[in-house]
Amino acid sequence: MFIDSVSCANFDLDYLRQLRQDNPLTSLIFIYYTTKDGNFRSKQEYAHKMDLIIEVADGKDQVLYVLFSKLYPVLYY
């Protein structure tokens, strides 16, 4: 399930936790907008709850954070 964007929808962290709990077999992908300095437009506490953070700028992606593993290059097919 894609939510584009959490920033515009103004979902709070409790709502997103409940959404995950209610849908344990569903992959949830949350899209956030950021400011020019790279911070989320919503509260920064969201960044500490993510499993993976990918930044897309000028059509290029960069993996910034992976929770459960070492950082490996992202492969596209």
KOLVOTOR-430808 format. One line per 5 residues: number of its first residue (from 1); for each residue z, y, x of N, C-alpha, C, O. Coordinates in nm, 3 decimals. Layout:
% KOLVOTOR-430808
NUM	Z,Y,X,Z,Y,X,Z,Y,X,Z,Y,X ~ ...
//
This chain:
% KOLVOTOR-430808
1	0.000,-0.115,0.084,0.000,0.000,0.000,0.000,0.123,0.090,0.084,0.135,0.180 ~ -0.092,0.214,0.067,-0.100,0.340,0.140,-0.039,0.451,0.056,-0.069,0.461,-0.063 ~ 0.044,0.532,0.115,0.094,0.652,0.049,0.049,0.770,0.134,0.098,0.791,0.244 ~ -0.045,0.846,0.081,-0.104,0.960,0.150,-0.089,1.083,0.060,-0.161,1.096,-0.038 ~ -0.004,1.166,0.089,0.087,1.170,0.201,0.230,1.182,0.151,0.256,1.240,0.046
6	0.321,1.127,0.228,0.463,1.139,0.197,0.503,1.286,0.202,0.586,1.332,0.124 ~ 0.444,1.359,0.295,0.474,1.501,0.310,0.443,1.579,0.182,0.524,1.660,0.138 ~ 0.329,1.553,0.123,0.288,1.625,0.001,0.363,1.575,-0.123,0.390,1.652,-0.215 ~ 0.395,1.446,-0.125,0.464,1.388,-0.241,0.612,1.423,-0.244,0.678,1.408,-0.347 ~ 0.665,1.470,-0.131,0.807,1.504,-0.119,0.900,1.386,-0.149,1.006,1.404,-0.208
11	0.858,1.265,-0.108,0.945,1.148,-0.123,1.058,1.159,-0.022,1.035,1.193,0.094 ~ 1.178,1.130,-0.065,1.290,1.132,0.030,1.309,0.994,0.090,1.249,0.896,0.045 ~ 1.391,0.987,0.192,1.412,0.863,0.266,1.472,0.753,0.179,1.438,0.636,0.196 ~ 1.560,0.788,0.087,1.618,0.688,-0.004,1.511,0.625,-0.092,1.514,0.504,-0.117 ~ 1.417,0.706,-0.140,1.309,0.651,-0.223,1.223,0.554,-0.143,1.187,0.448,-0.194
16	1.191,0.588,-0.019,1.108,0.500,0.064,1.182,0.371,0.098,1.120,0.265,0.103 ~ 1.311,0.379,0.122,1.391,0.257,0.145,1.387,0.167,0.022,1.369,0.046,0.034 ~ 1.404,0.226,-0.094,1.402,0.148,-0.218,1.266,0.086,-0.241,1.256,-0.029,-0.286 ~ 1.160,0.159,-0.210,1.024,0.108,-0.223,1.005,-0.016,-0.136,0.945,-0.114,-0.179 ~ 1.055,-0.009,-0.013,1.046,-0.127,0.077,1.127,-0.244,0.023,1.083,-0.359,0.027
21	1.245,-0.215,-0.025,1.333,-0.321,-0.076,1.273,-0.386,-0.201,1.284,-0.508,-0.218 ~ 1.210,-0.308,-0.286,1.152,-0.360,-0.409,1.021,-0.435,-0.386,0.976,-0.507,-0.475 ~ 0.960,-0.419,-0.269,0.830,-0.479,-0.240,0.832,-0.550,-0.105,0.759,-0.510,-0.014 ~ 0.914,-0.655,-0.090,0.932,-0.717,0.041,0.807,-0.786,0.096,0.797,-0.806,0.217 ~ 0.713,-0.823,0.013,0.592,-0.891,0.059,0.472,-0.798,0.070,0.359,-0.843,0.089
26	0.496,-0.670,0.059,0.388,-0.571,0.062,0.397,-0.488,0.190,0.504,-0.440,0.226 ~ 0.284,-0.474,0.257,0.278,-0.384,0.373,0.271,-0.242,0.321,0.186,-0.209,0.238 ~ 0.358,-0.158,0.371,0.361,-0.019,0.329,0.318,0.069,0.445,0.372,0.059,0.555 ~ 0.222,0.155,0.419,0.173,0.247,0.521,0.194,0.388,0.467,0.136,0.427,0.366 ~ 0.277,0.463,0.537,0.310,0.598,0.496,0.236,0.696,0.587,0.243,0.685,0.710
31	0.168,0.789,0.528,0.095,0.890,0.603,0.170,1.022,0.590,0.204,1.066,0.480 ~ 0.194,1.084,0.704,0.263,1.213,0.710,0.172,1.315,0.776,0.094,1.282,0.865 ~ 0.183,1.437,0.734,0.116,1.546,0.805,0.214,1.602,0.906,0.336,1.597,0.886 ~ 0.161,1.655,1.016,0.247,1.711,1.119,0.210,1.857,1.144,0.102,1.904,1.107 ~ 0.302,1.925,1.208,0.277,2.062,1.249,0.199,2.060,1.381,0.178,1.954,1.439
36	0.156,2.174,1.426,0.079,2.181,1.551,0.156,2.130,1.672,0.097,2.082,1.768 ~ 0.289,2.140,1.667,0.369,2.090,1.779,0.403,1.942,1.767,0.479,1.889,1.848 ~ 0.348,1.873,1.665,0.364,1.729,1.653,0.481,1.682,1.570,0.502,1.561,1.559 ~ 0.557,1.771,1.512,0.669,1.732,1.426,0.620,1.705,1.284,0.523,1.764,1.238 ~ 0.690,1.614,1.215,0.656,1.588,1.076,0.678,1.714,0.994,0.769,1.792,1.024
41	0.597,1.735,0.891,0.618,1.850,0.804,0.738,1.830,0.715,0.792,1.926,0.660 ~ 0.780,1.707,0.700,0.904,1.681,0.626,1.015,1.660,0.729,0.998,1.691,0.846 ~ 1.126,1.609,0.685,1.241,1.593,0.775,1.211,1.501,0.891,1.140,1.401,0.876 ~ 1.265,1.533,1.009,1.242,1.454,1.129,1.313,1.319,1.125,1.281,1.231,1.205 ~ 1.407,1.300,1.034,1.477,1.171,1.025,1.382,1.058,0.992,1.411,0.942,1.023
46	1.266,1.089,0.930,1.168,0.985,0.901,1.118,0.918,1.028,1.096,0.797,1.028 ~ 1.101,0.994,1.134,1.049,0.939,1.260,1.137,0.828,1.315,1.088,0.739,1.383 ~ 1.266,0.832,1.287,1.359,0.732,1.338,1.361,0.604,1.254,1.428,0.508,1.291 ~ 1.288,0.603,1.144,1.286,0.486,1.055,1.153,0.411,1.059,1.136,0.314,0.986 ~ 1.061,0.454,1.141,0.927,0.396,1.145,0.920,0.277,1.240,0.990,0.272,1.341
51	0.835,0.180,1.205,0.807,0.066,1.293,0.696,0.099,1.392,0.691,0.045,1.502 ~ 0.608,0.188,1.352,0.492,0.224,1.432,0.453,0.367,1.400,0.448,0.406,1.283 ~ 0.425,0.445,1.502,0.376,0.581,1.481,0.245,0.595,1.556,0.238,0.575,1.678 ~ 0.140,0.631,1.482,0.007,0.655,1.540,-0.031,0.798,1.508,-0.026,0.840,1.392 ~ -0.069,0.872,1.609,-0.116,1.009,1.589,-0.268,1.008,1.592,-0.328,0.948,1.681
56	-0.331,1.075,1.495,-0.475,1.090,1.493,-0.505,1.239,1.502,-0.463,1.317,1.417 ~ -0.577,1.277,1.605,-0.615,1.417,1.624,-0.758,1.422,1.676,-0.795,1.348,1.767 ~ -0.837,1.509,1.619,-0.977,1.526,1.660,-1.052,1.393,1.658,-1.137,1.369,1.744 ~ -1.023,1.307,1.560,-1.092,1.181,1.545,-1.051,1.072,1.643,-1.113,0.966,1.647 ~ -0.947,1.097,1.723,-0.900,0.998,1.819,-0.757,0.961,1.786,-0.677,1.045,1.746
61	-0.725,0.832,1.804,-0.589,0.786,1.775,-0.511,0.760,1.904,-0.568,0.734,2.010 ~ -0.381,0.768,1.890,-0.292,0.739,2.003,-0.165,0.678,1.946,-0.100,0.737,1.860 ~ -0.130,0.558,1.995,-0.006,0.495,1.953,0.108,0.563,2.027,0.111,0.564,2.150 ~ 0.201,0.622,1.951,0.312,0.694,2.011,0.440,0.612,2.017,0.524,0.633,2.104 ~ 0.454,0.517,1.925,0.581,0.445,1.916,0.560,0.311,1.849,0.491,0.302,1.747
66	0.618,0.206,1.907,0.618,0.072,1.848,0.762,0.022,1.854,0.820,0.013,1.962 ~ 0.819,-0.012,1.740,0.960,-0.049,1.733,0.991,-0.183,1.798,1.083,-0.192,1.879 ~ 0.917,-0.288,1.763,0.957,-0.424,1.798,0.887,-0.486,1.917,0.910,-0.603,1.946 ~ 0.804,-0.412,1.987,0.736,-0.474,2.101,0.704,-0.369,2.205,0.719,-0.249,2.183 ~ 0.659,-0.417,2.320,0.613,-0.325,2.423,0.484,-0.260,2.374,0.415,-0.313,2.287
71	0.454,-0.147,2.430,0.335,-0.074,2.390,0.210,-0.138,2.452,0.194,-0.140,2.574 ~ 0.122,-0.189,2.367,-0.004,-0.248,2.409,-0.117,-0.166,2.350,-0.099,-0.102,2.246 ~ -0.233,-0.166,2.415,-0.347,-0.093,2.357,-0.382,-0.148,2.219,-0.373,-0.268,2.195 ~ -0.421,-0.060,2.130,-0.463,-0.100,1.995,-0.610,-0.138,2.003,-0.692,-0.062,2.053 ~ -0.642,-0.257,1.954,-0.780,-0.306,1.959,-0.844,-0.291,1.823,-0.782,-0.318,1.720
76	-0.970,-0.246,1.824,-1.047,-0.232,1.700,-1.167,-0.323,1.706,-1.227,-0.342,1.812 ~ -1.201,-0.381,1.592,-1.317,-0.471,1.585,-1.417,-0.415,1.487,-1.522,-0.475,1.466
//
